[in-house]
C-alpha cells in the first residue's frame, strides 16, 4: 500500500484495537459495505447509477434529457410480474431538480415513465434508415401456422433465387477489390503523394505571385466566363466622351462667339489629354520631373 489512507479506503487496514471476535471491519466501524449508497436500505431503497434508456422531455422545464445521461437514482421494488420483480427508479433532473419516476415493465421488456417526464416519440422511414421492417404481431402469429408457412415458402424461395445472382455478383466484386491489400495500399499512398506534390506546387506559384493563399487550378468554366468579359478601350472611352458632349451641346447656334468658345474648349481638352499622355510616358521612362515642368510652362 502506498499510504495509510489508501489502506483504509480499501478496507485493508486493521486498527490495533480490532480482534477477530469483533467481526468484519464494516461491523467493527458500524457501517455498511456500500457506505452512503445504503443509507436508506432500511426503507428498501438502494442508491444506484441509473442510465436513461431513451430520450425524454422533462416535466418541469420541458428540456430534453438525452439517452445515456446518468443519474443518482433510488431503486426499490414496487411489485412482481409472476416471479420477476418490478423495480422503480426515482431521480431528480439536473435542469430543474424535478422528480422523475421510471419503472421496469417485464411483460413488454421495456421501461415505463410513471411521472415527471414524457417519452420523446421518434419515428423514421424504413427505407430512409436502410433497415428491415420486422413483421407485425399478426404476421408473427401466422408464422407459427404450418399451413401459412407452406403457402409462402414457394414465394420466398422464388425471391431468394431472383436475389441470389445480384448477391453473388456483389460478393465477387468485393472479393476482387479487396483481394490484394498491398496493391490497394500502394495505390492509395501514390495518390496521396501526388496530391501533396500538387498542393506544394500550387503554394509555390501563389508565393511567387505575392499571395498568401493557395490558388486552385483554372477550370474551363472560369476561363469561358473570363473570355466573355470585355473591358472598354481608350478609343471607346473617347468616343463616349465626344458623344456625351454632342448630346449636351445645343442644336441651335446663337452667335459666332458661342461657336468660337466651344472650339476653344474642345482644343483645350485635347491639349490637356496630350499633356497627360506625355506625362504618363515620361513616368514610365523616368522623366517625371521634366515632363511636369514642361507642362507647367506650356500652360
N, C-alpha and C positions, 0 to 999 in steps of 0.2 A: 504494500500500500504506500501511496505517495505521501499521505498525511493522515493525521488523526481524524480530521473532518471527513475525508473520503472514506475512511474505515467505518465511521459512524453512519454515513449516508448509505453505505452498502450493507449495513447490519452485520459487519464482521468484527465490530469492537465490543468486547465483553468487559464491563467495568469490574473493578476488584470486588465489589460487594455482591456480584451475581454468583449464584450457585445453581447447579443443575436441578435442584429441588424446586427452584422458583419458576421453572418452565422456560418458555422461549423468551427471546429478547422483547418481542412485542408485548407479551403478557407481563414481563418484568417492568416495562415502561408504561404499561397501562394504555396502549394504543393498538389500533387495528393495523393489519398488514397493508391495507390500501390507503392509510393515512386520511387525508382530507376528503378523498373520494367516498369514504364510508361514513361521513359524519351524520347522514340520515338513514343509515342502514337499519336502525330500529323501527323506522316507518316503512321499511320495504323499498327504499329509494337508493339507487346507486348512481353516482355521478360518472358519466362516461363522455367520450368524444363522439358526437353524432355528426355524420356527414349527410348533407341534404341530397336526397335521391333524385330530385328533379327541380326544374326552375319553378319558383313560386312568386306570388305577389304578396308583399307584407300587408297585413290588415290594418296596421296603424298608420303608416305613412305612404302606402301604395308604392313602395320601392320594390324593385325586382331583386330577389335573392337567387343567385345563380346556383346551378347544380355543382355539388362538390364542396360548397362552403361548410366549414366545420363549426360546431357549437359545443359548449359545455351543457349537456342535457341531463335531466333527471329521468332515469329509467326505472320503471316499475311495472309490475304485472297487473293488468286490469281484467283479465278473463282468460277463457280457454276456448279453442276450437277443436273439439274432440280431445286429443291428448297434446295438442300444440298450444303453447302459451301465447297469449296476445300481450304484446309489450306496448307501453305508452312512453313517449319521449316528450318532455316539456323543456322548452328552451326560451331564451329571450333574444330577439333580433338585435343586431348591432346598430341598426339605423335609428330606432326609436325606442328600444327596450320593450317592445311589445311581446306579449307572451304567445308562443306558438305551440300547439299540441298536435303531435303526429302519432298515429298508431299503425301497427302492422296488421295486415289482412291475410292470414294464412290461406283462406279459401281461394282468393284470386292471386295470391303470391305477389302482393304489392303493398305500398304504403298508402294510408288514407289520412288526409288532413282533417282533424276534428274541429279545430278553432284557431283563430288568429292569423290565418293566411288563406290564400286561394291558389290552386294549381294553375300554372300557365299552360294553356292549350296550344299545342304546336302541331300543325297539320302540314303535310307535304305530299307532292305528287310522286307516285311510284316511278314514273318514267324520268322525272327530273332528278330524283335521288339515285337512279340507276340501281334499284334493288328489286327483289322479287316480292310479289304480293302473296302473303300467306293465305291459305284458304279460310273461309269463314267457318263459324261453328256448325252451320248446316252442312257444309261440304265435308267437314271433319266427321260428322256423323254418318254421312253417306259413304265415306271411305271404309268404314267398318262393315258395310254391307258387301258380301261377296259377289252378289249379282251386279251391283253397281260397278265394282272393280272390274269384273269380267266384261261388262259392256264398254267401258272406257279403256280397256287395256289395249285393244287394237288401235284405237286412235292415238294413244300415247306412243306406241311402237312406231306408227307411221310418222309422227312428229320427230321421233328420235332419228329415223332413217333420213329424213329431209335435212336435219341439222347436222348430221354426222359428217358429211363432206366438208362443210364450212369449218367445222371444228378441227378436222384433220388437217385441212389446208393451213389454218391459222397456227396450229401446233408445228407443222413442218416449217413454216416461215420463221417462227420464233426459234426453233432449234437451229436453223441455218444461220440466223442472225447472231445468236449467242454461242455458236459452236467454238469459235476461235477467239478467246478472250484477249490473247496477245495482240492480234491484228486490230481489234477494236480499240484497245488501249493505245496502240501505236498511232492509229489514225486520229484519235482524239487529241493526243499530245502534239501531233504535227499541226492540226488545225489551230490549237491554242498558240503554238509558236508563230505561225503565220499571222495570227491576229495580233499578237504582241508586236511583231515586226512592223505590221501596217500601222498600228497606233503610234509607234515611235517615229516612223517616217512622217506621219501627218503632224505630230507635235513639232518635229524639226522644221517642217515647212512653215508652220504657224509662227515659230520663233523668228525665222528669217524675215517674215513679213511684219514683225513687231507686234504680234498679237499674243495675248495671254491665254487664249482658249484654243482648243484643237478644232480645226475646220474639218468637216466631213467632206468626203469626195463629192464632186459635182455630179448631179443627177441629170438625166436627159430632160425631165420636166422643167428643172430650173433653167437649163440652157435655152430651151424653147421660149420660156417666159421672158428671159433676158433679151433674146433676139427680137421679140415683139416690141420692146420698149424703144422709142425713138426720142432723142434729145434734139431740141431746136438749135440750129447752127447760127452763126453770126449773120449770114445773109438773110435768114428767116427773121431774125430779130430786127434787122434794119428795115426789112420790107414791112413788118408790122408797125414799126415806129412811123414810117412815112405814111402808111395808110391811115394811122390814127391822126396824124397831123392834117391830112387831106380832109378827113371826116370832120375834124374840129374846126377847120377854116370855113369862112363864109363863101357862098357861091356867088355873091354879088360883090363887084369891085367898086368900092365907094370912091376912091381917089387914087392918084398915082403915088401919093406919099405912102398910102397903106400898102400898095404892092411893093414899093421900094423897101419899106420896113420889114415886110415878110421875107424879101430876098436877102436883106442883111441878116435877119435872124437865122435863116437857113444856112447862109455862108458861115456865120459864127458857130453854129452847131457842127458843121462839117470840119471847121478848123479845130474845134475842141476835140473832136474824135481823132483827127490826125495827131494832135499833140499827145493824147492818151495812148495811142498806138505806139508812137515813138518812145514815150516814157516806159512802156512795158517792154519794148525790145531792148532798151538800154539797161533796164534792171536785170534782164537775163544775161547781158554781156558784161555787166559790172560797171556800167557808167551811169548810175542813177543820178549822181550829183550834177554831172554836166548837162544831162537832159533837162533836169529841173530848172537849172539856171537859164538855159536857152529858152525854155518855155516861158519863164517869167519875163525875159527880155522881149520876146515876141508879143506877149500880152501887154 
